[in-house]
């Protein structure tokens, strides 16, 4: 039997009449409080030897969440959220879908007084979607829904361009037995959810995640990546509200990969209509880069070759982070035309910092990337959204200047 009262208390909600408004609160709170995580899947695969029992149940999902913070992956999340909704009086249908392969995804159709809506807590999506063609804007990304031969195609617009560009949700409701069979199939040995520990929590304005030895904070236009030193279990548990022991067990059973980062990085993204080579050409020579920098500093000199040059600059009154307060500085720039990338070392007396400009094809579109690399992990930026936002805003200004040079044909 589902412990509905305890679950609602954990979600900091009170029982209400089933309505679209209540569904929105349940959906948002579930995504914010119940992390998408592979820890519970890795441990269940190890502890349950009978293939027919590996999938578990909605009841066991909520028991683990209340006990140590578990949140499961796609099918278990859909089963648990669907069972909670049904217990609260909603009419729910379970649906299958596709992210990378047919039937590798699941979602819910929930009937409300406003009509049927798609509640995808399995991916998860950042908003409920009316079951109709249209566009939904969220703080994290735009979601475009269009009819597909089997149901609904959801395409992502904006946001950090990492992962699949969209997904498909099939219209035909799936019987409970078929849903369970597909859920059991996700425990196949080659499943990526069994290869390593991953955790993801979606908040209203940002997504906090852990993967491959680093914690990330994504918002609509930027990503902070912070390397987490081993042993990692305690820090992961603290950040995501999990008990340390299950996390440690899961890390011990999988490849606990360390991050390749030497320090934290912050990357801002901007989509452009230019090809990567053309975008790079707009800033990828000494003259073009000098024009870019003339908008933010006075360029005293620029010397070097087409692949390696140095600028001497006088800073404006408001200096860009992370360094501030010096009247002058230099930049050592190395160009990689083949990789459509500039690596920049900004040099002040006694210190320097690294950054880059890059044009890259992501999700079928060209994106401009502006990245800064910090000394050390900078875990303070995981907590201080205001400071992170200011730094990302500075990088975004550089991207807008780059975009203007692309448009002007510079």
Secondary structure, DSSP 8 states (H G I E B T S, - for coil): ---HHHHHHHTT-----S-HHHHHHHHHHHHHHS-EESHHHHHHHHH---GGGTT--HHHHHHHHHHH-----HHHHHHHHHHHHHHTT-EEEEEEEESSSEEEEEEEEEEETTEEEEE-TTTT-SS-EESSSEEEE-SS-EEEEEEETTEEEEEEESS---S-SEEEEESS---HHHHHHHHHHTT-TT-GGGTS--EEEE-SS-EEEEETTEEEEE-SSEEEEEE--SS-HHHHHHHHT--HHHHHHHHHHS-----S-SS-EEEEEEEESS-HHHHHHTTSSHHHHHHHHTTTEEEEEEEE-SSEEEEEEEE-SS--TT--S-SEEEEEEEEETTTTEEEEEEEETTEEEEEEEEEEEETTEEEEEEEEE-SS--THHHH-HHHHHHHHHHHHHHHHHHHHHHHHT-
